[in-house]
Amino acid sequence: MTTTFPVKLAKRLVPATLLYLSLHSSNVLAGGIFIYEAGQESNGLANAGSAALAMDPSVLMSNPAGIALLPGTQISANAQVIFGDIGFSRSSNNQFDGNEGGNALQYLPGASLFISHQIDERSAIGFGMYGNFGLALDYDDDWTGRYFTQEAAVIGVSFQPTFAYRFSDDLSLGIGPRMMLGYYRTEMAIDNSLLGLVDRPDGQLEYKDTDFGMGVNLGLMYQLNPRTRLGFAYTSKVKLEFEDSPHVSDINNPIINAALNRLAVDTLELDMNVPQTATFSVAYQLDDQWTLLSSLDWQDWSEFGDIGVEVDANAADVSRTVDRQYKDTWHASVGAQYQMSKQLRWSFGVGYDSSAVDDKDRTVDNPMGEAWRFATGVNYQVEEGFDLHMAYTLVWLGDMDVEQTKARSGNSLSGSYDNAALHIVGGGATWRF
């Protein structure tokens, strides 16, 4: 599992609030980022060639057909850590007191495990445990955006048994049922001030739950000619349904208490879809040393942005759907591998991801934006059948403006994330038997 779940960016992610009544808490929110990196050697390629390059069993995550090209039995164990530089700066239009929240992403460790086994000349099986969806944010409790979010996390860990078959020397197909264990948590402050006339300490709302969802990874690889391999992979959506009783504490505003008492909330249901994706990749062997790689990718974030919410009460059943105005994204990347010697291979790549939100729709629970990836890594063959690898990726988000307004009070949280970035460092080992 790569608990970098997030990536997205990850993210971040999803505060939920109870009601759409006269509470000062925000609407139910959701978000995230795919993380292409799971500690594997291809981390150093910025996702270039991910669906066409079969180097080790981690390929089953990006294209399950790839394990049909791997001889014998192979095991890849990996670990990585994400360091963040995501800090909020207030603008002159900000109407909330409090500090700027600090660095919302300090670090997030993760791990992954992949196994493949060649059954015969045509077929292979494999298994992967990894996380490539989600991230987490943690602001200071008394920051200026505390009524929107203080902590937010959505994490998905995937378990994927895989089968691949070579129909010919050129064509391989693979399928992998994807079982995802999802975890969601959100925490935010509730404004106890009475109509802005009486200043009282904040209350608190916390919501957390886990759920299990199912999807499928499909892929094919085709050897176009001795130097060129094409790959196509599709990942279906995974639906997660979180259901829990929100925990609300320290509420001493009589208006909020009256609303809670009338509604007598028992359960809040929060549904979200991990987006489906489609990836097309090309790997071209220029010569004995150089391999050139590229990828194009589509992600269905528009459906993830429609969040279904139900609040079951003793007196009535209240439901609402909130559209976060998410839109589909695309990814493009190019990279190369250079076989420096028999033992040492160098990888590098550059990638671009479009933003799932327009600037006007960005929120502090999930400050998504367009992202550039700059990656590099090395693989070293220690001995026959045993490799070590390390990689580094810079995910550059740049400057992201935020203008978020409370529906009831009309107060605005205004500011920006300047020079936002993620640093992903990973490494691992591959054994071949």
N, C-alpha and C positions, 0 to 999 in steps of 0.2 A: 504494500500500500504506500502510495505517495501521499502523505497526508497534506500535501500541497494542494490541497484540493481547492482544489483545490481541489486555471489556470486553470478560462478564462479564461482575473485578475481577477478573479478571481476566487471572490471574491467575496468576502465582503458581501454585503449581501443582505439581507433580507430582514429588516426589522418588521415586526408585525405588531399591530396594535389592535386593541380590542374593538372598539366601537366606532361608529361614525356619528356618535352623538355629540354632546357638548364637551367631550374630553379634549384636552390640549395635545394629546398624542396624535401622531401622523397616521395617514392611511397605511394599509398593509403594503409593504415594499418587498421587492425581490431583485436579485441580481447575481452576477457571478462572472467568472472568467475561466476559459479553458487553459490548462497548463499542459503544453505539449511535452514538457520535460518530466521524466520520472526517474532520473538518475542514470539512465541508460547511455550507451556510447553516442547515440544519435542526438543527445542533448546538444552536442557541439555543432549541429547543422541548422538550428533555427527552424526545424520541421521540413527543411528541403529534402525532397526524395523520400519522405517517410513511408509512402505507400508502395514504393518500388524497390527499396533497398532492404535486403534480408541478410543482416550481419550476425544476429543472435536472436534468441527467442523473444526478446522484447518487441519484435516486429508484430507479434500477434495483437498488440494494443492498437497499432496503426493500420495493419492489414493482416488479417488472420491467414490469408493464403500464403504468406511468406514462410511459414514454418515448414511447408512442403519442400522447400529448397535447402533446408538445414540437415546435414547428415548426422547420423548417430543420435546420442542424447546430449542435450545442452541445458545448462542451468546458468541463469544470470541473476545475481543478487546486487541490489543497488541502494544507495542512500543519497539524500540531498537535503539542502536547507535553503530556504528563501529568506533573504533579508530585504526589508522594505525601506523606502524613503518616501513616505506619504504623510506630509504635514500640511495642515490647513492654515491659511492666513486670512484674517478678517479684512473686509473692505470697509469703506466709509459708510456704506448703505446697510451694514449689519445692525439688527435691532435687538439682539439678544446679548445679555451679559455673560461673563465667563471667560476662561482662557481659550487658547487656540487648539487644545487637544493633544499636543505632542505628536510624536511619530506613531501613527495608527497601526503600523505593521513593523514590529521589532524583528521577529524571526519566526519561521515555521518549519520544523523538521519533517522529513518524510522518508519512506522506504518503499521498495517494490521488489517483487520476485517473479521470475518468468522461467518456465520449463518447457522444453520441446522434446519429442521422441519420435524418431523415424520408425514406423511400423514395417514398411517395405519400400520398394523403389518408388511407389506412387503415393502412399498415404503417410500422414503424420498426425500426432495428437500433441496437445500442449495445454498449459494452464498459466494464467497470469493473475497476480494480485497487485493492484496498483490504484492510484488515485490521480486523475487528471482533470478534476472539476472542483472548483470552489476555492475559497480563501477565507481569511478572517481579519476583522478590524477591531481594535481596542483603543478607544479614546480615553482621555482623562474623564473621571466621573463628573467634574464640574465644568466641562468645556462648554463653549458657546452653543454647540449644536446638540446638547444633551437631551433636548425634548424631541429630537429626531432619532438619535441613536447614541448609545454609549459603547455597546459591544454588539457585534453582529458576526455570525459565522454560519456557513453552510458547507458541509464536507461530504464528499461522496467517495466511498471505497468500493472499487469494482473487483469482482471475482469472475474470471472468464475461462471456462473450459473451452478448448478449441479443437476443431478437426479441419484438416486441409487435404486436398487430393490433387495430384498432377494428372490431368486428363491426357496430356501429351508432354513432350519435352519442352514445349513452349508455353502451355497454358496451365495455370494452377488456380484453384478456387478454395476458399476457406470460409468457415462460419464459426462464430463464437457466441453462445448465449452469454449475455452480460448481466450479472446479478449485482445490483448496487445497494450498499447499506448507506443510507443518508442520515446525517445529523444536522439539526438546525437549532440555533439558539439566538435569541435577541434580548437585549436589555436596554431600557431607556428610562429617563426621568419623566415624571409627570408634574406639571406646574400646579402647585397648591394655592397660588395667589388668587385671592377672591376678587374677580373682575378687575384685577390690576390695582385694587385699593388696599388690600391687606397682603403684606409680604410674609410668606410662610416657607419653611423648608420644603424641598421637593419630595414628592412621593416616588415610588419605583414600580416599574412593570418588568416582569421577566417571563419569557416563554421559551420552552425547549422541548424537543421531541426527537425521536429516531423513527425511520421507516425503511422499508425494503421495497425496491422496485426492480423491474425486469426490462431488458432490452436485448438487442442483438447486434453484433458486428459482422459485416459481410465484406468480402474482398476478393479480388482477382489480380493475378500478375500475368503479364504476357511478354514473352521474349520476342520482341519485334525483329531483331537481327542479332548477330553475335555481340554487338556492342551496346544495344539499346534495350532496356526493359521498361515497360509501362506498368503502372499500378493504379487501381481504382478501389476505393474503400468507402463503405457506407456504415454509419452508426445510427441506429434508431434512437428515438427519444426514450427517456426513462422517466416515468411519472412517480413522483414522491408525494405522499399524502401525510402531512404532519397534523396531529390532533392531540391537543393537550389543554389542560385548564390553566389559563394564564394566572401567574401569581402577582398580585398587586398588594403593595404594602405602604404604610405611612401616608394614607390619604386622609387629609383633614379639611379638604375643601368641601363644604356642604353640597355644592352643586354637583361636583363629581361623585360624591357619595350617593346622592339621590339617584343619579343616573345608573350607577352600579347596582344599587338596591332594586331599582325598577327592572333592570335587565337580568339581574341575578345570573351572571354569566357562568355557565358550567364548562363549555368546551368551545375552543376556537379551532376550526379546521383550516389548514393552509395547504393548498395544492400548488405544485410547481412541476414543470417539465424540464428536465435536463435536455438541452437542444439536440436534435438530430444533426448529423454532419455528413458531408460528402467531400472526398479528397481525390484529386488526380495528381499523380507524380510521374516523373521521368528520371531514369538513371542512365547516363551515357558514359561508357568507358572510353575515354579519349585515347589512352595508351596503357601500358603496364603499370604506370604510377598514378595517373590522374583519372578520377571519376567525377563527372559533372552532374549536379542534381538540381531539381526544381519541383515545386508543388503549388497547386491551386486548391483552395479549400473554401467551402460554404458552411455556415453555421446558422441554424434556424432560431435565432434569439427572439424573433417577433412573437412566437408562441409562448416562450418562457415568460414574457412580460405580462401575460394575462393571468392574474392571480385570483383564484376563487377563494372566497372567505365565507364561512358560515359561523354564526354565533347562536348556539342553542341556549335558550333561556326558559325559565319556568313558565313565564307568561306568554311568550311568543318566540317565533323563530325568525331571526334576522339574517339576511344574507346580502352580500355585495361582491361585485367583481371590480377590481381596479386594474386599469391598463396603464402600465408604466411607460408606454410609448417606446418600448424596445423595438429594434429593427434587426433584420438579418445582417450578418457580417460576412466578409470575405477575407481570405488570407492568401498572400503570395510570398514565396520564398525561393531563394537560389543559394546554392552552396557547392562545396567541392570536398573531396577527400584526396589526400596526397600520401601515397605509400613511400615514406622517406627511406625506409630500409625494410628488410624482411620482418623485423620485430616492431617497428614504429610506424603508426599511421596517424596523420594529422587531419582534423576535420574543421571546417569553418563554414558559416552561413549567415545570411541576412534575411529577415522576414518582416512583413508588414501585416498588421491586422486593423481593419476598419473599426470604427466605434459602434457599439450597439445602441448608443443614445446620442441625440443631438445635444448641443451645449445647453439649451434651455430646459432639457429634461433631466440633467445630471443631478444626482442626490448624494448626500454625504454618507449614506449607508453603503453606497456602491459607486464610488467615483470612477466610473468607467470612461475610457476615451480611446482614441486610436493609439496603437502601440507599435513601436519598432523593436525588433529583436536583433541583437548582435551576439553571435555565439562562436565559441571555438572549443576544441577539445583534442585529446590525444588518446590513443589506444596502444598499449605496449604488451607484446607477447613475451611473457616471462619464460615460458617453456611450451613445448608442444601440448596443446590442449588447455592452456591456462593463460588468460589475458586479464590485464588490469586497465581501467579507463578512468579518465577524469574530464570534466567539462565545466565551462562557465558560460552563462547567458545573462546579458543585460537586456531587460525589458524596459524600454524608455517610453514613458507616458507623457512627458513634457508638462505643459501648463494646462490645467483644467479649471475653468470657472464654474462656480456653483451659485445659484440663486433659488433658494427653496423657501416657500411661503406657507404658513399655517392657514388652513382653510377658514377657521373660525375667527381668529384674532386678526388675521391679515399681516402679522409680523413676519419679517423676512430674515432668513439666515443668508448672508451674502459674503462671498470670499472666493478663494481660489486655492488649488493645490499647485504649487510651483515646483518645476523640475522633479516631478514625481517619477519614481523608478523602482523596479524590482531587480535584485541580484540573486541569481540562482546558481548555486555551486553543488555539483554532484559527482559521484563516482561509484565504482563498483568492480565486480569481477565476473568473468564468464568461464565456466568449466565445460569442456567438450570431451565426451567419452565415446 
